[in-house]
Amino acid sequence: MVMACSNSYNRINNKSYAQLKDWDKLIPKRFELKAQRPAFFPQNKNKEFERTEQTDIAIPKSHKKLAVRSVIHSPTWDKAIWRGCGYLSFGYDLPPNMALLFEDESAGRKIFEQWRDRFGDRDEKDEIAISIIRNVPELKPHHYIVQIGSSLPENDNLNKSRKVTFVTRYSEMNPDSSKNLNRFLADYRRIGVYKIVPGFLKRAPETGPEFDFSVAIAKKALTVKNADENQ
């Protein structure tokens, strides 16, 4: 009745309608209005992009000016849980193997199956970019970082006016020595080819990881840098 009939409201409150000033007594502090000008920034001449104040990077206003290049399917990688790398050698004249070690066997194998469907058993264009970063200042001498992402071939057909986003994953390796990594790198430099394979970490540590060589992928390109080197 109070909401529908002004008579009832009047009988209870001795007035016909409510006003904002009725709440003034409940306001503990008042603030004076200030005539402050809003901040304006000059607009980039290219109307398809705008720049951020902090980074001065052109941000596309349209999704048509954005492109994503990725060999990483994030949901699968999140499920697989990448824990690091292992290195396998099978002889002086055979390519060494870099094993990506996953906790979830099904998701880890799916990553390689998707790569095989996309690139085959040889990544001829080296679209899977793998980098080893050594001598990172914050890490111990034998520790290093492995990063996996997408390469950008020289003959890439992406529209040069578009902004390209790359999805990457990295893992910090914490070995007690550099013996295994150095042997792998020596084999790779001698032969010029290596393979990546999935490895699966089991609950029993004494059994070691298991590997699936049926989905291995051969590669030529491998970036090895010290952290203080120029890009």
N, C-alpha and C positions, 0 to 999 in steps of 0.2 A: 504493500500500500504506500509505503514511503517513497519508493521509486516511481510508482505509477501515478500517484496523486499528490499534487503540490499542497493540497489541504492538509494531508497527514504530516508532510515535512514541516509545514508552518506550525502545526500544533506542537510538534516535538521541539523544534529549534527556534520558535518565535521569529522566523523569517521565511521568505518565500523561496530563496535559492542560496546556493553555496558560492563563496568567492575564495580566490586564492589567498587573499589577505587574512582569511579566517585562521590560516595556519602560521601566521607571522610569529605568534608567541612560542611556537615550537622550534623556531630556527635559532640555534645558539649563537651563530655568528653571521655577520653580514659582509658581503664583498662588493666593493664598488666596481661598476662597469668601467672598463678601460678601452679607449679607442686606439687599439693597437693594430697596425697594418699587417695583413698576412704577408708571408714571405713568397715572393715570386721568383722563378728561375727562368732564364731565357730558354726558349724551346729550340731543339735541334732543327737545323734547316731541313734535314731529311725527315719528313713527317711520318715515315714508316717506323722510325726508331726514336727512343727517348733515352737520355743518359741519366745514370744515377749520380747523386752528388758525391758519394764516397769513393766510387771506383772509376767513374767516368767511362763506364762500359755502356755501349749502346744496347738498350733493351727493346726488342721488337714489340710493337703494339699489336701485331697480328700473328697468329700461330702459323700463317703461311710463310712467315719469314724465319721460322724455327725448323731445325732438323735434328734428329737424334740418330747417332751412329753407335751401335752397340753389338758386341758379341756376348754380352752378359744378360741372361734372362733372370732378373732380380728375384722373383718368387722361387725359382728353382735353386738359385745359389743360397738364398736365405734358408731353405729347407735342408740343403746339402751340408751346410756348415763347413766351410773350407778351413782346415787347421794348419796347413803348411805344405812343404814339398819334400820329396825324397828323391834320391838319385840312384839309378841302376846302370850297371855296365855289364855287357855281355861278350866282350871281346875287343881286341885291338882294332879290328877293321869294321866293327858294327857300331851304328849310331847309339850314343848314350840316351838314356830315358830320364825325363823329368816327370815324376809322379805328383799329381795334385791330390793331396790326402783329404778325404771327406769323412765326416762322421756318418752321414746317412748314405747308405750304399745305393738305394734306388734313385735318389735325387742326383747323387754324384755321377752315376752311370748315365742318367738322362741328359746331363750337361754335355757329355761327350757324344751321345747319340744325336743330339740336336746339332752339334758342330759337324759331325760326320754327314748328316743330311744336307747341311749347308755348304760344307767345303770339301767333302770327301775324305779319303784317308791321307791326303797331302794338302796342306794349306799352301797352295802354289803362290798365291798373292800375299801370303803372310798377313792376312787380315786379323788374325789373333795376335795382338801385340803383347809380348812378354818382356818385362824389364826386371833386372836384378840391380838393386841399389845398395852399394856397400859403403863402409866408412861413414855411417850416419852418426853425427856428433852425439846425439842423445843415447846411442846404443853402445853396447860393449863391442870390443874389436872384432869378434867373430860373428856378431849378429848382423843381419841384413834384412832387406825388404824385397819381396817379390810382388810385382804389380801386373795385373792382367787387364787388358782393355782392347780397344779397337785401333787399328792403324788407319792412316789416311793415305791411300795410294796416290802417287804423283799424277796419275791420269784419272783421278776421282771426278765423277760427273756431277757432283753436287753444285747447285747454283751458288756462285761465289758471294752473292749478296745475302745469302741466308746465314744465320747463326747456327753453328753445329755444336751439339752437346754430346760429350763422350761419357759413357758409363764405364766405370772401372771398379775392380776389387783388388785389395792388397792384403798381404799377410806378413807379419814380422817373424823371421826365423831366428831361433835362439840356440844354435848348436854350441857345443863346448869347444869345437875347433873348426877350421875351414877346410879340413882334409877332403871331405866328400864333395863339397862345392868346387874346390880347386881341381879335383880329378874329373868331375863332370865337365868343367869349362875347358880343361886341357883336351879331353876327348872330342868335345864339340869343335874346338878350333882346329884340331887335326883333321877331322872328317868333314866338317862343314854342314852337318845335318844332325838333328836330334829329334826325338819323339816325345810327345806328351801323352801320358796315360793316367787314368784314374786309379787312385788307391783308396782302400776303405779301411778305416780304423775299427778294429774289433774291441769287444769288451775285455778280452784277455790280453794284456800287454805282452806277455811272453810269446804269443804266437806271431806278433808283428802284423803289419798291414797286408791285405790281399790286393792284387792288381788284376785289372781286366785289360789284357793286351789286345783283345778282339776289337776294341774301339780306339786304338792308338791313332795318333795323327802325327805325321812327319812334318817338320818345319825347318826352315833355314835361318830365318831372322831371330836374333836374340840380342837385346840391348843390355849391356853391362856397364854401369857407370858408378863412379864415386859420387857421394852426395854433394860435394863441393864443385863438381864439374859443371860447366855451362851446358844448357840444353841444346 
